[in-house]
Amino acid sequence: MSDRIRVIQYGLGPIGCAVARDVTTRKGLELVGGVDIDPTKTGRDVGEVIGLGHNLGFAVDKELATVLARTEAEVALHTTNSYFDQFKDQVTEILEAGLDIVSTAEELCFPWLAHPTEAAEVDALAKRLDRTILGTGVNPGFLMDTLPLSLTAICQQVERIDVLRIINASTRRGPFQAKIGSGMDVDAFKAKMAAGRMGHVGLPESMGMVFDTLGRKLSRYEAAVEPVVADRLVKTDHCEVQPGQVRGLKQVARAYAGEDEFMTLTFIAALDEKDEGDTIKIAGKPDLEVKLAGTNGDIATVAIAVNAVRRVKQAASGLVTMRDLPIVTVLQ
């Protein structure tokens, strides 16, 4: 087998295609297959589907088994769904096929708080098969959990953590703009949010990772979402928002240790949103404030998934998180 890690891209939506393109630029990785159920993609050359500009000599397959009948692989980069009930069968299939997994599924990043039973099942399967599975991404996976945790290394005391993420969604892909409700009426937005499966996924996972790692007992978790409404016409390449319609959302999650609020996560994503950036504040000894500018969510998600491949290959078997790995750095 080649010295390079042989990778299959499982899921060829916008993020999956971007991940696959990035893999082809990395010296230590080799893209050997692509899996997607979309009939407009299956049978076409993977290079064409991912927008590489040239063919790679193998087609997108509907089934993972078809890829593995043609070629050997070591790792699957999994980029399909956010929710456990939608991706559990997929990651089970990949593990049983003998592959390690790096997934961008948000609910996999630290699932023991919201999905303890499913997490235990996936962990047990991975350990039985001596495989490793990681959930990661820019958020959850980094900005609201791994990075704040790393910053506490230079603190003697931590009394409170606040993270604010502001995204100008006009620069993001169409599915993301739809996911935050862009172009919806306010009443329709509220109804869809109440029904679930819309908005940002991952705040409970970030909270769980921070509390568990710092040895804090989470006594209460609260979350609220409100629409960000346009006061003028907003147009992007993917949608048009009239005044009075939704151009995005604001999500706030609060977690308590005992009676005291210990962590607040605020996520704002809206079209034409100003002051884009990320701010981490830690109250303690000393007080810290760290600001980031330029964090493109799509680029960052692609990068952290691809950069994590080698760490996952080196990790112990089971369901692991970003806190369990050595520092993930750029892999060139």
Summary of the structure (lengths in Angstrom):
residues: 332
radius of gyration: 20.1
end to end distance: 20.2
largest distance: 59.7
contacts: 1139
relative contact order: 0.16
helix: 33%
strand: 29%
